[in-house]
Amino acid sequence: MSLDEFDKLKPKFDPEEMKKIVELLQEWASVHPKRNEPVLIEMGRTWTPQEIYIEVAEKTELGVEILNFLFVQGRRSEEQPSACVKRAVEAHFS
């Protein structure tokens, strides 16, 4: 998928869906066994689960890009973005 195609898919954020995603990320960050260790390398630095949660909750540049990715993935799989996050969180702990 080209960047232009990706940009066209960028959704308008549904406030209720965003709330679910933030709650799921908070849960994930709070119980992650390595919550203080990097799990993502992006924008020239590393990010811990807690930092990822904060970025999304505060809708920073990185947080918005993560949300964009989640909403596009939800659209591709024809489900709510929070369902993608929930499945990933559950898979991580099973």
Order of alpha helices (4+ residues) and beta strands (2+ residues): alpha-alpha-beta-beta-alpha-alpha-alpha
